[in-house]
Amino acid sequence: MRVSERDRAPAAPDEPAVLPRLGLVGGLRWAWRQLTSMRVALFLLLLVAVAAVPGSIWPQRAVDPSRVSTYLQENPELGRWLDRLGMFNVYTSPWFSAIYLLLVISLIGCVIPRTRLHWHALTAPPPRAPARLERLPVHARREVPLPPQEAAQALVTALRRRRYRVRTADAGRGPTAPGEVVISAETGYARESGNLLFHLAILVVIAAIAWGHLVGWRGDRIVVAGQAFSNATAEYSPFEAGPWVDPASLQPFTVQLDSLSVRFEERADGPQYGAPRDFRAQTTVWDTPDAPPQQRPLSVNGPLGFGGTAVYLLANGYAPTITVRDGQGAVAYREPTPFLPQDNVYRSVGVVKVPAAKPSQLGFTGLFLPTAYIDAGGPNSAFPDLRNPELILTAYEGEVYPGALPQSVFALDTSKMTQLKDAKGSPLRLRLRPGDTVALPGGRGSVTFERVDRWAGLSVRYDPAKPLALAGSVAALLGLAASLLVRRRRVFVRIRPAERGAGDGEGGVAGESGVAGSEVVVGALAKGEDPMLADAVDRLLGRLRVDRSG
């Protein structure tokens, strides 16, 4: 018996809707679609940026292991948990690598289907024209004194000059009236091409960064004029290397810093007084231990190149040569000591550590002033160049390296040291000019300020992925510009014979053969906002007037 709709029992209003079960395959398909959506890709890109923030908050073992050790000693409880979470190895931690990998998979899964669809759009002809062009957002109608075929040829030529792909249909092909010519045209494929190029370029940049992290390395070194260094891991502080880098395979070149010339603005009446103008170094290099020496200049924008390795000049400063004699008269310390500039007038700080001094170890914290003067705020420098150099030292005695723990060469741990005092019981301050020698109280020795040299801060980098990252960045900019500036447009034209007698208006004037003109209907639409679409249609119809006048 057939049951009618009225005889069926209505569903209970409180009965919950039952959704079909996705199953394993359906669940995986749903997860894949979510992962490869543009929304998730943008979220992962933002998440990578957020996940990189801890690397700038806490010290990283790959950059400065001594600071990590100091942090763990000062914060034992918090430091232990941070270490478990990988906060001291952020960029090699499993959670950061997982986010990075998910971003790559998301972009690949997003780009491949869109590339396939775009390829089909490029190879397919423009779509057929709709029957009623007046329904399109932009449309116009005009009568011209040209036969349909001539008007169509003029419009096709104009469209192709504007890089439109054109498709025409005569009477008898498609839904056209007798004698009617239909034109379909489309342009702006470069918009989607640029969009895909942008996403592909982002993938290239991500891959280049990952490759550079795996096989690249970087080392920093301060070199005093007259000294040299070799390309070895022990020569750098710090030295950062990727997991695939073999420290024994570094290119064995040597660089000697012969001289460093620095030029500052000397016009006292200008706002740029004391500003740096030029930093240049003269070097002697050996590409291999057996290679002959070569003289090469080094500047801020002119690094030294050794195959894929580059040596950059990043900083400079002063290195006073200090000699410390202990209480027995022996030379316990004599070398140029780099001081780090603290401001634009090169007011510099540094330390001197003398663990070999006898009868007790000595340490000094110092302030170097290139052009010294004393004001109400204390000692200061009036100009960054050497015009009145002065060295001010504060002396300590005791254990220089407490607990034999590593420490920075630019910091002195005074936790187990005692500050020396003068005869009046005040903290001892030593003020020295080049050539001065000052005796330490209690027969602890003496300090001599011999001369001032310059030092250069060099950064040695090997990053074979840098050209690939640069190419990807340029391609991303080009793709982004195309996706923002190119307009995606479709133009449809229907041209019908316009049977009018002579004198029925300007558009209906018959030619010499007695054949009436044509009625041209143009409709256009754009993907997204396009305020210039109506002007494009007017310019297209204007081609018919130009052809008529010609």
Steps between C-alpha positions, in 0.01 A plus 500: 500500500629844410534740792428865426699790639214588735495146647868509594570561868671831559846492653526571868588865552758415769672228298858607421621503141711199412802587286668238286823361638809609312707195571877485480529600133244776534666633812840506331350675196337760724827557691691536172255756366527700821878488497525609136256787530631853465364590843710233671807590292480862616446385859811277485703783350399720793568214742857463368561869570357467852698180568823680409447762772648289788825482301540876547403495869718222641866435405558224249763229540600523134579872541633546853526183716666692784194724540279190510716353776486826694122517464459142624716576804310819584156346438529128582129418533367705207804420288449125538143521369597738220774261397252211489273708275788576265506874565881504477493314167189652345584469132602134525227393741246235392200731545649779286601250231147353503340841441750572225432165331122543524531841335693350209247217456210746521647725232579207269151355542352844432709582194482171306118485453485868415778456245309218333180706484688800367657286228157385389384862491800598288444224245121525482333756268311794653143414605208554265319831516172511695179562306418834665807717545290776658495301823878528548635762744642717219335510158460736207313506169599688188419507128787536258504540118698179449387153394506242783809322368702822468392620843587160647843504336570847638397395850699176487810695395449751781451226759807307396710815518390526861614140566151346503447140400220510245237252392257578216183325383321569174135431419428131508749427784346540840184684600536788251250673275547496121779739406602553862865481611583415861835576661625373836825635640684462826814657646681526832631145526820654634310582819464136599843423354648767727310360797638152436848643438481676837414179685761298312759768577410483869565126484835565336594751771397257775700220337800731457487601867482136605786406268711791622435397859609144431820567304585862588714639779606832648790611716585838654845622585659820630840556337744768612706674233815298436341170605370214285255214530436175316168354396460246781228452758739570789568849359139621529289612791223420453488234228158389372479199269221294348456132587645391165817711530829319546726740694807326360397579141513883524697669227852558643550869422681757717434874536742749650376849589783732396330831576161656561423857403195677639375843394253709702320824423719781636285806424411624847232737372293228336240264651704196393808584703676178596288279273687214329574557134718210388648177636766326292746225577805374317550126530742230395329172418608145424237292317680182608798443732728455198355786290694824453377799704268751337420857597124561510291792625210442738217746554149502643342438161796315351550162672780256432396196300644150528285282276167475679635657821492877557675714761307815599619809686228575757654706781814669623644644818816558699737251661737657755820302546533446875792349687450368855800406718433306817653549844812306396563728201413236242283586200173322573297661219591689182269515200261732315166480681184577299260741667138509382349839399188601694389808305570702186805670655662158564488516877620140542509243778717192544667273754848368565541160668839406645472154658880452480579794730674432832455506793129535415301498179402840359207627300413841357184657363573791272359799316678625188437854372635595154466875567477522876359781710344523844166669564237496774389155389849356525749391232373516144617521138445801275588336166527138378850542351829486690566860609551471876494128590474402862453169679324475838535171690348359818717228661396180680687205653376152572375204300456606135314186389292386802414133476695479172177584317516648149421870469503769237830670424316833532369436855680464831341293777586684821301274733824361651717806450577806711530849361837664563510827694740791502690644794190694613284188506299602193441266203806506278457674161788490253507774235757439227601658173710322235846443651393534864585241768322488836609284797240296683481540878644243738773387263254324272676613184433768238290582195632661180289650221731459201303594186162482327418277203176454311300182477252381238196286569481238224217261424582196287200333341438205274146482363468326161122546509518880502472540118202264497332695781563827316353361178196374693451839666515683167258251344264542797498878453433465126221250562345719768511803271332304220229365729422851627530706181371272223121500446315184406233598242256333265350686205213370285380658177195431283491668159173491304408654165316829549248543213440876479422735219721788405448799718397301812777648708874510506536139600258377234647659189531241225814448302539532128383141449171572674580260790404641841744516789519280808366505851778425747418388855791467742486353851787462744565372849807478721622273776491725803476876494604672180414872485658531154282238335248749357784708355645187339164432328480862377853482361415174324194652332710804416708279273201474269487878465872507428464232236210690345698823479792312351 
